[in-house]
Amino acid sequence: MKTLIRPLWIAGAAALSLAACNQTAPPAPGSASVTPSSFRMPEGTGCAGEVARYRAVMDNDLAMGHVNHSVYGRVSREIDQASSACAAGRDAEAIRMIRAAKSRYGYS
């Protein structure tokens, strides 16, 4: 009887360890969604292009659940300020503002 129990115990332990390898972790929050194939990064040059691209990325990240509403609101206000600077002809300042916001929120 002892000789039968040991092989069964080893086989059971091996089966459990292999079963654990086949388990998949649930997707991270917000990563279950994928950017739609229709998404196109805005074109353009200078500060207007920088503002439009960052706004598109943030809008997409909000829609996909990669950023929460409070962070999106803060970033959106910073993008609006950069857009105002751009519209006022302060291109270099607007681009600096966008780059600073990207860096602050991990989009560098």
PASEBA-1860 file (N, C-alpha, C; in nm, 3 decimals):
! residues 108
1> MKTLIRPL> 0.082/-0.119/0.000/0.000/0.000/0.000/0.086/0.125/0.000 ~ 0.198/0.125/0.080/0.287/0.240/0.083/0.346/0.269/-0.054 ~ 0.380/0.165/-0.127/0.442/0.184/-0.259/0.342/0.243/-0.357 ~ 0.215/0.224/-0.340/0.113/0.278/-0.427/0.083/0.426/-0.395 ~ 0.086/0.462/-0.268/0.052/0.598/-0.226/0.157/0.698/-0.275 ~ 0.283/0.663/-0.262/0.388/0.758/-0.300/0.381/0.797/-0.449 ~ 0.370/0.705/-0.544/0.359/0.744/-0.685/0.234/0.828/-0.712 ~ 0.124/0.796/-0.643/0.003/0.875/-0.661/0.022/1.018/-0.608
9> WIAGAAAL> 0.089/1.029/-0.495/0.115/1.161/-0.438/0.203/1.243/-0.533 ~ 0.308/1.183/-0.587/0.398/1.252/-0.681/0.323/1.292/-0.807 ~ 0.240/1.201/-0.859/0.163/1.232/-0.980/0.065/1.346/-0.952 ~ 0.001/1.345/-0.835/-0.092/1.452/-0.800/-0.022/1.586/-0.785 ~ 0.095/1.587/-0.722/0.171/1.711/-0.706/0.214/1.765/-0.841 ~ 0.257/1.676/-0.930/0.299/1.719/-1.064/0.180/1.776/-1.141 ~ 0.064/1.712/-1.129/-0.055/1.760/-1.200/-0.096/1.898/-1.150 ~ -0.090/1.917/-1.019/-0.126/2.048/-0.964/-0.030/2.157/-1.009
17> SLAACNQT> 0.098/2.125/-1.010/0.195/2.227/-1.052/0.178/2.261/-1.199 ~ 0.148/2.161/-1.282/0.125/2.189/-1.424/-0.005/2.266/-1.445 ~ -0.106/2.236/-1.367/-0.232/2.308/-1.378/-0.213/2.455/-1.343 ~ -0.129/2.482/-1.246/-0.103/2.621/-1.209/-0.037/2.696/-1.322 ~ 0.042/2.630/-1.403/0.109/2.697/-1.515/0.012/2.738/-1.623 ~ -0.100/2.668/-1.633/-0.195/2.695/-1.739/-0.299/2.800/-1.701 ~ -0.299/2.845/-1.578/-0.395/2.947/-1.538/-0.353/3.080/-1.597 ~ -0.451/3.158/-1.634/-0.421/3.292/-1.685/-0.473/3.394/-1.586
25> APPAPGSA> -0.399/3.499/-1.570/-0.440/3.606/-1.481/-0.547/3.689/-1.551 ~ -0.640/3.743/-1.475/-0.740/3.830/-1.537/-0.671/3.955/-1.593 ~ -0.728/4.013/-1.697/-0.665/4.132/-1.754/-0.659/4.245/-1.652 ~ -0.559/4.328/-1.665/-0.545/4.443/-1.577/-0.664/4.536/-1.599 ~ -0.704/4.610/-1.496/-0.817/4.702/-1.512/-0.795/4.797/-1.628 ~ -0.895/4.806/-1.713/-0.886/4.898/-1.826/-0.815/4.843/-1.947 ~ -0.745/4.729/-1.935/-0.671/4.679/-2.049/-0.751/4.580/-2.132 ~ -0.873/4.552/-2.091/-0.956/4.460/-2.168/-0.997/4.523/-2.300
33> SVTPSSFR> -1.004/4.654/-2.305/-1.042/4.724/-2.427/-0.917/4.756/-2.509 ~ -0.937/4.759/-2.636/-0.827/4.787/-2.728/-0.865/4.911/-2.808 ~ -0.766/4.992/-2.839/-0.790/5.110/-2.921/-0.858/5.067/-3.051 ~ -0.967/5.131/-3.087/-1.037/5.091/-3.210/-0.951/5.111/-3.333 ~ -0.972/5.027/-3.432/-0.892/5.035/-3.554/-0.919/5.165/-3.629 ~ -1.029/5.232/-3.599/-1.061/5.358/-3.665/-0.983/5.477/-3.607 ~ -0.912/5.455/-3.495/-0.838/5.565/-3.431/-0.725/5.609/-3.523 ~ -0.715/5.736/-3.546/-0.606/5.795/-3.624/-0.546/5.909/-3.545
41> MPEGTGCA> -0.415/5.908/-3.535/-0.346/6.016/-3.465/-0.358/6.142/-3.552 ~ -0.400/6.253/-3.493/-0.412/6.378/-3.569/-0.278/6.420/-3.629 ~ -0.285/6.475/-3.746/-0.165/6.526/-3.811/-0.154/6.675/-3.779 ~ -0.051/6.733/-3.827/-0.030/6.876/-3.805/0.108/6.901/-3.750 ~ 0.148/7.024/-3.763/0.281/7.062/-3.718/0.270/7.165/-3.607 ~ 0.381/7.192/-3.547/0.389/7.296/-3.446/0.304/7.264/-3.325 ~ 0.271/7.369/-3.253/0.198/7.349/-3.128/0.057/7.296/-3.151 ~ -0.007/7.335/-3.261/-0.143/7.287/-3.287/-0.144/7.135/-3.305
49> GEVARYRA> -0.045/7.082/-3.374/-0.035/6.938/-3.391/-0.006/6.867/-3.260 ~ 0.084/6.925/-3.180/0.117/6.866/-3.049/-0.006/6.862/-2.959 ~ -0.080/6.971/-2.956/-0.201/6.978/-2.874/-0.303/6.875/-2.921 ~ -0.327/6.869/-3.051/-0.426/6.777/-3.106/-0.389/6.631/-3.079 ~ -0.262/6.597/-3.093/-0.219/6.459/-3.071/-0.232/6.419/-2.924 ~ -0.189/6.506/-2.834/-0.198/6.473/-2.692/-0.344/6.462/-2.648 ~ -0.429/6.551/-2.700/-0.572/6.545/-2.667/-0.632/6.413/-2.718 ~ -0.594/6.371/-2.838/-0.646/6.246/-2.894/-0.602/6.126/-2.811
57> VMDNDLAM> -0.477/6.125/-2.767/-0.426/6.015/-2.684/-0.503/6.012/-2.552 ~ -0.521/6.126/-2.490/-0.591/6.129/-2.361/-0.739/6.089/-2.377 ~ -0.804/6.136/-2.485/-0.943/6.097/-2.509/-0.953/5.946/-2.527 ~ -0.859/5.889/-2.601/-0.858/5.745/-2.622/-0.832/5.671/-2.491 ~ -0.737/5.719/-2.413/-0.707/5.652/-2.286/-0.825/5.657/-2.189 ~ -0.899/5.766/-2.191/-1.019/5.775/-2.108/-1.123/5.674/-2.156 ~ -1.144/5.668/-2.287/-1.243/5.576/-2.344/-1.206/5.430/-2.316 ~ -1.078/5.400/-2.312/-1.032/5.262/-2.290/-1.023/5.227/-2.142
65> GHVNHSVY> -1.038/5.326/-2.054/-1.030/5.301/-1.911/-0.889/5.302/-1.856 ~ -0.795/5.355/-1.933/-0.656/5.359/-1.889/-0.626/5.478/-1.800 ~ -0.718/5.573/-1.792/-0.702/5.690/-1.706/-0.838/5.720/-1.645 ~ -0.838/5.761/-1.517/-0.967/5.789/-1.454/-1.010/5.933/-1.484 ~ -1.135/5.963/-1.451/-1.193/6.093/-1.487/-1.124/6.211/-1.418 ~ -1.081/6.192/-1.295/-1.018/6.306/-1.226/-0.883/6.340/-1.289 ~ -0.805/6.240/-1.323/-0.676/6.266/-1.390/-0.702/6.324/-1.529 ~ -0.797/6.268/-1.600/-0.830/6.320/-1.732/-0.869/6.468/-1.725
73> GRVSREID> -0.946/6.505/-1.624/-0.987/6.645/-1.608/-0.867/6.737/-1.587 ~ -0.773/6.693/-1.504/-0.653/6.774/-1.481/-0.570/6.788/-1.609 ~ -0.551/6.677/-1.678/-0.472/6.681/-1.802/-0.543/6.766/-1.906 ~ -0.673/6.750/-1.915/-0.751/6.826/-2.013/-0.738/6.977/-1.990 ~ -0.738/7.018/-1.864/-0.721/7.162/-1.835/-0.582/7.209/-1.880 ~ -0.481/7.125/-1.858/-0.346/7.162/-1.901/-0.337/7.169/-2.054 ~ -0.405/7.077/-2.121/-0.407/7.081/-2.268/-0.478/7.207/-2.315 ~ -0.587/7.243/-2.248/-0.660/7.366/-2.284/-0.571/7.489/-2.267
81> QASSACAA> -0.492/7.494/-2.161/-0.402/7.608/-2.140/-0.296/7.613/-2.251 ~ -0.244/7.497/-2.287/-0.145/7.493/-2.395/-0.209/7.534/-2.528 ~ -0.332/7.492/-2.549/-0.404/7.529/-2.671/-0.425/7.681/-2.678 ~ -0.457/7.741/-2.564/-0.474/7.888/-2.559/-0.342/7.959/-2.590 ~ -0.232/7.909/-2.534/-0.100/7.968/-2.562/-0.068/7.954/-2.710 ~ -0.101/7.840/-2.767/-0.076/7.816/-2.909/-0.157/7.913/-2.994 ~ -0.285/7.927/-2.961/-0.372/8.018/-3.036/-0.325/8.163/-3.026 ~ -0.259/8.197/-2.916/-0.208/8.334/-2.896/-0.073/8.355/-2.964
89> GRDAEAIR> -0.024/8.252/-3.034/0.102/8.267/-3.106/0.226/8.234/-3.023 ~ 0.205/8.178/-2.906/0.318/8.141/-2.819/0.349/7.993/-2.838 ~ 0.395/7.961/-2.959/0.416/7.821/-2.997/0.513/7.748/-2.905 ~ 0.629/7.807/-2.881/0.731/7.741/-2.799/0.679/7.716/-2.658 ~ 0.608/7.812/-2.603/0.552/7.796/-2.469/0.449/7.684/-2.467 ~ 0.364/7.679/-2.568/0.261/7.575/-2.575/0.323/7.437/-2.585 ~ 0.426/7.423/-2.667/0.493/7.294/-2.681/0.559/7.254/-2.549 ~ 0.621/7.350/-2.481/0.681/7.320/-2.350/0.574/7.274/-2.251
97> MIRAAKSR> 0.458/7.338/-2.255/0.349/7.301/-2.164/0.302/7.158/-2.191 ~ 0.290/7.123/-2.318/0.247/6.987/-2.354/0.352/6.886/-2.310 ~ 0.477/6.915/-2.336/0.585/6.822/-2.297/0.591/6.805/-2.145 ~ 0.570/6.914/-2.072/0.571/6.907/-1.925/0.454/6.822/-1.874 ~ 0.338/6.841/-1.934/0.221/6.763/-1.893/0.242/6.615/-1.925 ~ 0.295/6.587/-2.042/0.322/6.447/-2.078/0.417/6.383/-1.978 ~ 0.520/6.455/-1.944/0.619/6.403/-1.849/0.556/6.382/-1.711 ~ 0.476/6.478/-1.668/0.413/6.472/-1.536/0.320/6.351/-1.523
105> YGYS> 0.252/6.316/-1.633/0.155/6.208/-1.628/0.205/6.079/-1.693 ~ 0.334/6.072/-1.723/0.393/5.948/-1.773/0.371/5.921/-1.920 ~ 0.359/6.024/-1.999/0.339/6.006/-2.144/0.461/6.049/-2.224 ~ 0.575/6.052/-2.165/0.696/6.097/-2.236/0.738/5.997/-2.340
END
